[in-house]
Amino acid sequence: MNIKKMSEEEEEFLYQAADEYQETGIITNVCPYCGGKLTYIGNCSSYRIICENKCGILLSIRGI
């Protein structure tokens, strides 16, 4: 997996995917890099959004 620097638009896209998951329990958007399914892993204080294809997109938020 090769993690690269995301643009602000890509980062905002992943935040929207996280919000969508927290509200509905699913993510309907696909990975902006490869079109793969985005996966939410986490709990109420921290989470991670990754692509099932391990293309390098990653958003990781840590809580308190």
Residue pairs with C-beta under 8 A, 6 or more apart in sequence:
1 54
1 55
1 56
2 56
3 56
3 58
4 56
6 14
6 57
6 59
10 32
10 57
11 59
13 29
13 32
14 38
14 49
14 57
14 59
15 59
16 29
17 27
17 29
17 38
17 40
17 49
18 40
18 47
18 49
18 59
18 61
20 26
20 27
20 28
20 29
21 27
21 40
21 49
27 37
27 38
27 39
27 40
27 49
29 38
30 36
30 37
30 38
31 37
31 38
31 51
31 53
31 55
31 57
32 57
33 51
33 55
33 56
33 57
34 51
34 53
34 55
36 51
36 52
36 53
36 55
37 51
37 52
38 49
38 50
38 51
38 52
38 57
39 49
39 50
39 51
39 52
40 47
40 48
40 49
41 47
41 48
41 49
41 50
42 48
42 61
44 63
45 62
45 63
45 64
46 60
46 61
46 62
46 63
47 60
47 61
48 58
48 59
48 60
48 61
49 57
49 58
49 59
49 60
50 57
50 58
50 59
51 57
